[in-house]
């Protein structure tokens, strides 16, 4: 993949290979002889809640139905996050608990995650390969949408249509319009962007490469992943640096090689300003370990490279504090159902109000789109990322943390319930985006955010609600979980066809 003339590989051996195979690295602690994701995740959420609400902390610790109760607990923590002091207290306590509980294990070394990068030295030096793009930089923001590439005035009109439909917030359209007007922003001059999970389907790698940006690609050693990264790099106009082992293998596992990753990033970034982005995903408890590893990197780099910026994507299937105008819009949509109200009344009665429930029915400005099928590990992993973003923003660091719309990613289509619900979502005013559209739009938001001066807000949770592209989930008439099953029933036939076509 890389030009050999541009590859530097140390001659050192690779003692990290056995550690990788054994599953060493960032781990859940052993409790009574076993590693329990439930005990650790419950403890982290309880500690976070305890910073502002001892009663909520007690309920979390005493839960006997964790895999269902966690939905209410995460929502309750979100409710308590409204307000600067409480938001920062929850974030600080949650991350402190996570760092104190997770450990880093190597062959003969064990350290709490909080001190791992101080106590554990790299066991090998990764080489760096460089891939230069073959194209000229794209100097115009173009967004693929329904078979066309939209730019200029046509893209601006589509942004207006998304705002009118309630699919994105007006601040989202404002931000993208500023990028349209400032195409010189696209290449991110003077910055190196380190992407953890560079091969992610809706990550910003491909757009950044096409715009001529300088990227450090960090992802696991899987041939298909690096094929995608290589294709994006060669087709682009920028430079992509890749980790190389002594045997020529590409990639690095951040969970298993945290100190090595830290050293590689620092060496590759050089004197440039660094952007550290989290776009990786993993199943189950591994996602929590991955988010913990990223947080350790972010904490260290923010301390030692003060100009470091952070970037993340927030999932729309989470709970968020939202502005009052969003609540008013959803309530108005519910009140205007008219004929649908009559048709839905028997279903609501039979379900005792569980179906077609009005959004924000308790008056609390929290958009709750948590999905039980994703599980408590996923919810905590995303919350760890949000807590890091809130704390970094509060100390005046640049943070790009934008809600991405529900998107037809491979991970979604693997889950039959979610795939069917996505296919039927349009019946409830929700637009599901294609990866190619989401990818460019969210990369454009990243570019926008990195060209704004850091400005901590009095309401930290606005880090997520500003410029949100939630696809309509926040402004829909119905509480999302009350419509999930109905959307899945409506979308089942078309989702089966989509899966068949994908095969």
N, C-alpha and C positions, 0 to 999 in steps of 0.2 A: 504493500500500500504506500509506503513512504519511499522517497528518493534516497538511496543509500548514501549519497554524498551529503545529505543533510541530517543524518542520524548519528547521535552520540550515545553509545551504550557502554557503561562501565564494565570492566572485566571481572567484577566481583561475582562470587557465587550467589545462589538464591536460597538462603536458609529459610525464607518465608514460605516455601511451597508446602512443607508438612503442616505448618500452622494453618494455612488456607484450607487444606484438605480436612483437617480435624475440626473445622468450624470455629477456630480460635478467633480472637479479635474482640470487638465490642459485643458483650454478652449480657444476658439477664443474670442476676446473681443467683447462686444456689440457696434455696430455702428448704430446710429439712431434707437436704440431699438431692433436690431436683430444681430445675430452672422453671419457675412458674411465671408465665407471661401475665396471667390473671392477677396474681398477688402483687407483682411489680406495677402493672398499669393501674390497678385499683389504688395502690399506695401513692402513686404520683398524682392522680386526680384528687385523692383525699387531701394530700398535702397542699395542693393548689387551692382547693376550696377552703381549707382551714385558715388561709391567710385573711379571709373576709367573712366566713360563715361557718362557725364551729358546728352548728346543727347539720348543715349539708355535709360537712366532713364526716360526722358520725353516721349519717345515713349511707354514705358511700362505703365506709368501712364495714358496716353491718349487712350490706346487701347479700342476699342469698340467691338472687337470680341475676347475676352480673351481666350475662350476655343479652338480656333484655332491659335491665334497669339502667345500663350505661347511657342509653339514649336520653332518659330524663336527667341524668346527672350532668352530661355534657351540656345539655340545654340550660340547666340551672346555673352552671358555671358561666355560660355565655351571658345570661341575664345579669349575673352579678358583676360582669366585666364592664358594664356601662359606667362610665366615669373614669377619669384619669387615675386616681389613686387606687381604686379597686382593680382596674385592669393591670396596672403595673405590679401590684402586690400579688395577684394571681399568677401572672407570668413569671415573676421572680421566684416565687415559692415552687411553682411547678417545675421549672428548669433546674433549680437547686436540688429538688428531690430526685429528678431523673439522673443528674450527674452524680449524686451521692450513691444511687442504687446500682446503676449500670457499671460494669467493670470491663477492663481491657485485659485479656489473658493472652500471653505469649508462651513460648515453650517453657521458660523458667521465670517468667515475670507476671505479676498480677498488680493492677492498679485500679483505683476508682477512676471512672471516666473524667472526673473533675480535674485529676492531676496526671492523666495518662501521657499527655504530650510533654510534660515536664520530666516524667520519670522513666519513660520508655524511649530508647533511642531507635532510629531506623536500623533494621537488620540488613538492608541492602539499599543501594542507590539505583533508582530507576533511570533508564535512559530516556531520551526525548527524541522522537521523530517529528519531522515537520512536513506537512503536505500543503503545497501552494496551489490555490485555485487557478483554473485555466481561463476563466471568463473575465470580462470587464465588469466593474462594479455596477450594480443596479442603482440608479440615482433617483428612482421614483418609487413611492410606496404603492405596490400593486397587491391587491387581496383577491385570491381565487374564491369565487362564490358561484355555485350552481353552473359550472361549466364556463365561466367567463373570468377574466382578470379585470378587476375594477380599479380604477385610479382616478385622480383628479376630481372633477366635479361629479362624475358618476359614483365614485366611492363616497363622496360627501353626501350625495342624495341617499345612498343606501344606509349610511349612518343615521340619517334622519328617519328613515323608515324603521330601523331597529329601535330607535328611541320612541317613536310613535307607537310601536307594537309592544313596548314595555320589555323588550329583550335585553336592552342595555341601559345603563344610566346615562343621563345627559352629559355627565362629566367624562364618561368613556368616549363619547363622540367628540367632545371638546379636545381631549388628549390626542386622539388619532388625527383630528383635523390639524392640530399643531405640527404633527409629524409630516403630514402632507405638505404643509407650508414651509417646512424646514428639512428638505431632503438631505442636506449636508450632515444632519444628525445620524443618519442611518449607519454609517461605518464605525461609529463610536471611536473616533480618533483619540489616541493617547491612552487607551484602556486595553487590558487583557481580560477576557471573560472566561472564567473557569467554570465549566458546566459539569456538575455532578449528576450523572445520568444523561450524558450528552446525546445518547441515541434515543431518548424518549420521544414518543410519537408526536406529542404536541409541544416539545421543547423548542427553543429558539435557534437551534444549530443551523438548520437549512437557511432560514431568512438571514441570519447574521452573516453566514458565509457569502450569500449572494450579494449582500450589501458591502462586503469588503472588510468585515471585522476580524480582529485577532482573537482566536479562541484556544483555550486549553481544554481538550476533550477528555473527560474522566468517565470511564464506564468499565464494566466487568469484561473479562476475557471470554467473549462469546463471538464466534465468527460472524454470525448474522448481524449482531450489533455493530461490529466494526466495518462490515460491508456497507451498512447504511451511513455510518459516519464518513467513510472514505468517499462514497458517492457524493455526499453533500459537499465535502471539502473540495474535491476535484472539479465539481460543477460550479463552484462558487468563485469569488474573487478575493477572498481573504487568505489567511494562514491558519491552519489547525495544527496544534502541537499535540502529540499523543504519547502516552507512557509506553515504554518498551522494556521488556525484561532482557537479560543477557542472552537468552535463547531466541530472541526475536518475537516472543509472544507480545501481543498488544493488550493494553488495558491494565487496570488496577482495581482491586476490590477495597473500597474505602472502609468497609467494616473490618476487614482482616488486616489491612495495611494502613492504618491511620497515620502513624508517624511518617511512613514513606510518602503518603499522599501529601502531607503537609510540606515536606521538604521539596517535593516536585513542584508544587504550586509556587512556592517562594522563589525557587530557582527559575522557573519558566516566566513568571511575571516580571522579574527583574526590577527595573526602575519605573515601569508603567503602573498606573493606577489599576487596582484589581477590582473585578466584579466577581463575587462568588455566588453561583446560582445553584439552587436545589431543584432538580427536575426528575430525580430517580424515584422509582416505585418498586416495592417488593411485597410479597404476600405475607400475611400474618404478622407474627412477632418480629420477623426480619425487617419489616418497615419501621418499627420502633427503634431497632438497633441502628438502622441506616440513618434515621433522623437524629438519633443521639450522636452518631459519628459526625454527621454534618455539623451539629451544634458545637461539638468540640473544635472542629476546624474553624467555624465562624468565630467562636469566642477567642481563639488564639490569634487569628488573623486580624480581628478588630483591635486587639490589644497591641499587636506588633506592627501592623500596617494601618495607621489611622485613616488613610484615604479609602480603605476597602468599602465597597458597597455590597449589599446583599440583594438577591433576587429570588423570588419564589412564585409559584402558581398556587392559588387557593382553589380547592374543589368546591363546586356549587352545592354538593351534597354534604353540607355541614350546617352549623347554626351560626348566625351572624346578627350583631346589633345593627339595625338599619335606621335611617332617618325617618322622621314622622311622615314625610310626603309619600314614602313608599307604602306605609301602612294605610294611609288615606286612599291611595290608588287601589289597593287590593280590596279594601272594604267597599269602595264604590263599585268595583267590578262585581263583587258578590251581590250587592243590592240591585244591580241592573240585570240580573239573570232572566227575569220575566218568565217566558215560556219554559225555560230550562228549570226554573224553580219548581214549577208544577210537576214536571216529569221526574225531577230528582226527589221530590218529597217522599214517595213511598220507599225508595231505597234508603234514604236517611232514617226513616222511621224504623224500618226493619233492622238496620245496623245500629240503632240507638244513638244516632248522631256520629257514628264512627266514619261513615262515608260522606263525601261531599261536604266536609266540615269547613266552615269559613276560616280563611287565613286570619291570623292575629286575633282569634276569638277571645283570648283572655286579656286583650288590650296591651300586652307586652310587646315592645318593638323588636322582636327577635324573629328573624326568618329562619325557621327550623326545617331544613331539608335533609336531616340525617337519615340514612338508610340502614336499617337493621342488618341487611345482607352483607354490608361492608365490614361489620364487626368492630369490636372495641379497640383492637390493635390499630386499625386504620384511623379511627377517630383520634386516638391519642397521638399517633405519629404526626398527623396534620396539625394537631393542637400544639405539639412541641415546636413545630416550625412557626406557627403563628406567635407563640410566646417569644421566640427569638426575634422575630420581626418587630414586635411591639417594643421590646427592650432596646434594640438597636436604634430604632426611630427616636425613642425618648432621649437618647444621648446625642442626637444630632447627626447620626450616620445616614447615608442614603440607603433607602430600602424601597425596592419595587416589589409589591405584594398584591397581585391582582387576582380577582375572582374570574376564572375562566368559565365559559359556558359549557353545559353538558355537551359532550362530543362523542362521536362514534369511534372510540378508540378500540384497539384489540382487547384490552382488559374488560371493557364493557360488553363487547359481543360474546366474550367467553361466559358471562353470567346471563343465563337465559331469562331470569326474571327482570333484570335491569334492561337487557336488550329489548324485551317485549314492551316494558314501560316506556323506553325511549321511542320505540316505534309508534306508540299510541299517544305520546305527549302532546302532539299538535292539537288533539281534541280538547286540551285544557289550556291552550294558548302558550305552550312552551315550544321553543325552537331548539332542535338538536343540531349542532354544527358538525360539519365534516372536519377531519383533522387538518387538512390543508388550509382551511379558513381560520380555524382557531390558532394554528401555529403562527401565521403571519400577524394576525391581529394582536396576539399577546406579545410577540416580539416587538411590535410597534409600540405597545405600551411600555415595555422595558426601556426602549430607546428614549421615549418621552420622559420617563421617570428619572433616567440617568442624566438628563439635561436640565433638571430642576434643582434649585438649591435646597438642601435639607431644611426642613421646617417642621419640627415636632408639633403636633396638634394637641389641643386640650382634651380631645377625645381620641385616645389611641385606636379604638376600634374602627375609626374612619379610615385607617390604613387599608382596610378591606372593602368598606362600602363605597369609597370614592372610586370612580372609574370602573365599577363592577360590570361585568358582562355575564349575567346570571341566566341568560336565555329566557327570562320571564318568570323564573321560579319565585322571585321575591315579590313580584307584582301580581301574581296569579290570584284568582278569587278564592282558591281552595288551599287548605293546609296540605302541603305536598304528600305526606304519608297517607292522608285520607283519600287521595286520588291515585296512589301508586298502583294498587291492585286493579283498579278500573282501567287505568291507562294500559297496564300489561295485558288485560283481556282484549282491549280494543286493538292493541298493536301486535298481538301474537301472530296472526297470519303473515303480516308484512315482515316481522322480524325473522320468521322461519325462512321466508324467501331471501332475505338479506344474507342469512347464514349460508343458505344453499349457494347463492351467487358467489359468496366469499370463498367457498370451497372450490 
